[in-house]
Amino acid sequence: MSWTAMSTVEGLPLIGGQGRFRSLAQAEGGLAYEICYPAGVASPVHSHDHDSIVYLVSGSLRGTLDGREVTLEAGETIVHPRGVPHSVEATVDSRWVEFKMPLPSKPPIGG
């Protein structure tokens, strides 16, 4: 499982630099990524055609979910429901596992 540079999410450019990701597993019903953002890197507000469950392994994230400010600390989980606008910013170097289901219709992140 090699790491790939990440510069987009849902076709939109990341803000403040690049992250990295690697695919952990894929099944007919969904997939799992491991994602890392260095401090200060953020996704723009976006939504997608799948649900995402985010488990923060290390670091600290802040962002928005349907217009509300949210924070996530290591060991916590949040759900980004399909179609709901959200954003994510790493306040310190951060690493998380993201489960996406059903299987996205197009690759949701890229280099």
N, C-alpha and C positions, 0 to 999 in steps of 0.2 A: 504494500500500500504506500505509494509515493505521494508526496505533497505536490500540489499544483498552485501556482500563483492565482489569486482571486482578485479581479478588478471590477466585476459587475455582479449585480443581483437583479434578477428579472429584467435583464437587458439595460439596466441603469448603472452608471459608473459609481463606484464607491467614492466616498468623500474622505480626503485627508491621507490617502495612500492606498496600499494594497493589503489584503489578507492572504490567507492560504487555506486550502481545504484538501481533504482526501475522502474518497468514497469508502465507507466501512462495509456496507452490505446493500443488496438490492433484492427485492422479491416482487412478485406480480402486483402486490398491493401497496408497495411503498419502498422507500430507501432511507439510508442513514448516512449522514456526513459528519466528519469531525472538522470544525472550523476554528481558525485562530485569527484574531485581529490584534495588531499592536495598539497600544494606547493612542487614542485620537482618531482612529479609523472608524468610519460610520457608513451605514447604508442610508440611502435616501428613503423617504417615505415610499412604500410600495405595497402591493398586495399580490396574491397568487391564487392559482386554481386548485390548491391543495391545503390541508391543515399542516402546520408545523408544531412539533413539540420540541422545545429547547431545554436541555439540561446543561447548566453552566458548571463545568468541571473546575475551572480556576479563573480568577479575575473578578471583574465587576462591569456590568453593562447598564446603560440607561438608554431610554428611548421613549417611543410613543406606541400606544395601542389604541386604535380607534379614537385618536385625539387626546387621550389621557397620558400623562407622564408616568412611566414605570421604571423601576430599577430591579436589577437581578444580581444577587450575590452568589458566590460559589456554593454549590450544593442545592440551589433553588431551580425551579422549573417554571416555565411559562408556555402558554399555548397561543400561537398566532393562527386564528381560524381563517379558513379560505375566504377571500374577498374582503377581509378587514385590513384597512391601511395600518401600517406599522413601520417603525424604524428602529435601528439598533446602533449604539455607539459604545466602543470600548473605552472606559475611563482609565483603565490600566491594561496591560497586556492580558488578553483573555482567550480562553479556549472552551468550546462547548461542543456537545453532540446534538445534532438536529435530525429528528425523525420526520419524514415527509410522507403523508398518505392522503389520498391514493397516489400512485405513482404520477409525478408531474408530467404534463403533456409535452413540455420542452425542458431542457436543462435550466434549472432556476439560478444557478451560479456559474461563473466562468472566468477564464483568464483574460 
